[in-house]
Amino acid sequence: MTRPPPPRLLTLALLLGAAHAQTAAAPDLTLEQAYAQLAQAPSVTRAALSVQVAQQNLQAARAALGLTVSVSGSASYAGPTTTASDGTSAAVSGGLSGTAGANVSLGLLPWSSSQGSLRASERSLALAQANLRDANLSTRLNVAQAYFSAVLATQDITLAGRTLELRQRQLTVAQAQQVAGNATAETVLNAQSAVQAAQNSVTQAQASLDSARRTLDATLGSALGDVTFSTLPDATLTLPDLTALVARARASSSDVISAQNALASAQESLEQDQRDARLPDLTASVGYGGGAAGTVSATLNVRQGTLGGSYSLPLGDRASSGGNRLTASVSGSYVVYSPAQQAALSAAQAGVTQAGLSLTVAQQNAELDVRSRFVTLQTNQSAVQTRAAQVQAAQLGVQTAQARLDAGTGTADDLAAATLSLAQAERDLLSARITAQLSLTQLLNAAGGPQ
C-alpha cells in the first residue's frame, strides 16, 4: 500500500507552486531600467535643486556686472514770511522747489564687489555640480547594491527550496527506516531539525528579497511593485588605469573642489586686505552744469573699484538761469600706521596657508581612497577566481555521484546532495561576482565616476 505524502511536503509544493506562478507573472526589471529612474530619486532631486539655485545666483551675479540705474527726487516747500533776516519787515512769498535725478553705477575694476560676487557664484556652481554628480553616483551605487541583493536573494530562495526538498526526502527515509527498525529516534530528530533549518532558510531568503525590494523602492523614490531581477553581474572585469583614476580624483572630487573654493576665497580676502593696506581710499569726481539744464557728474572710487554717474535737474525755485561750469575734485585718505590692519593682513595670510594645506590633504585623501579601493577590487577579483574553481570542483562531484548511481554504488540522495553543493557553489560565485562589480563601481565613484 502506497503511503500518502506528508502534509509538509504538500504544503511545500503548494508554496513553491504559488511562488513560481507569481514569478512567471511578474514583470522583469533590468538594472539599466532601474538606472533610468535615477533622476527621480530624492537625493538626486535635492542636489539638482541646489544646482538650479546656484545657476540662478550666477545669472544674477552676471547681470549685476552691468549698469545699475536708479532715479531720485526731492521736494520742499517754504511758506511766506514778513520778517527779513535783518529784522526789518518785508513780505516774502512762499515757494516750492525740488530736484529730480538719475544715477548709474558700474563695477569697473577687477576687485569691485560685483566681480567678486561673480567669482564666488562660479565657485558655488562648480561645487553644486560636483555634489550633484556625487549624488548621482552614490544613488547609482545604492541602486546596484539593492538590485544585486535582490538577485542574490532570488537565488537563495531557489537554493533554500531545493535544500528543503532534499531534507524532506531525507526525513521521510529516516522515518521509514525507523518503522523498519533500521534507524533510531535520534536519527529522525536530526532529520526533523534539518528540515526546520531549511524552512528557516527559505523564510530568511524571502525576507531578504522583500528587504531588497523595499530598499530599491526607497532609493528610487517610487514603488516598483512585484518585479523580477534578471541582470547578472559581469563575468569578467577589466582593471582600470590606476594612474588616470588618481589624477581624476585629485582634480575633480567634491572634497577637492570644496577645498579649492576655500583657497580661492582666502586668496581673495588676502588680496583685499593687501589693497586696503597699499592703496589710498581715493575718490575722483568731475561734473559739469549748475544752471537750469541740470548737472552731470561722474565719480570713480579706486578702492571699491566702482564708476558712478549722476544727473540732477533742479525744479521750481531751485532752477536758476546761471551759467554752466566744469568742476573736478579729488579726495582720499591713506592709513600710515594701523596695528589692527596689520593683524588682519597676517590673519588673512594664515588663512591662505591653512586653506592650501587643506587642499593638499583633500587631494591626498582622494588619492588614498582610490588606491585602497583598487586593492579591494584586486582582492575581490581573486575571490571570484577561487569561487569559479570551487564550481568546477562541484561539477566534478556531480559527475562522480552520477557515475556511482549508474554503477549501483551510490544513491539518488547522494546525487541530489552533490547537485545541491553545485548550486551552492554557483550561488557563492554569483555573490563573489556581485561583490567585485560593486567594488569596481565604488572605485570609479571615488575617481569621479566612469568616463
Secondary structure, 3 states (H helix, E strand, C coil): CCCCCCHHHHHHHHHHHHHHHHHHHCCEECHHHHHCCHHHCHHHHHHHHHHHHHHHHHHHHHHCCCCEEEEEEEEEEECCEEECCCCCEEEECCEEEEEEEEEEEEECCCCCHHHHHHHHHHHHHHHHHHHHHHHHHHHHHHHHHHHHHHHHHHHHHHHHHHHHHHHHHHHHHHHHHHHCCCCCHHHHHHHHHHHHHHHHHHHHHHHHHHHHHHHHHHHHCCCCCCCEECCCCCCCCCCCCHHHHHHHHHHHCHHHHHHHHHHHHHHHHHHHHHHHHHCCEEEEEEEEEEECCEEEEEEEECCCCEEEEEEEEEEECCCCCCCCEEEEEEEEECCCCCHHHHHHHHHHHHHHHHHHHHHHHHHHHHHHHHHHHHHHHHHHHHHHHHHHHHHHHHHHHHHHHHHHHHHCCCCHHHHHHHHHHHHHHHHHHHHHHHHHHHHHHHHHHHCCCCC
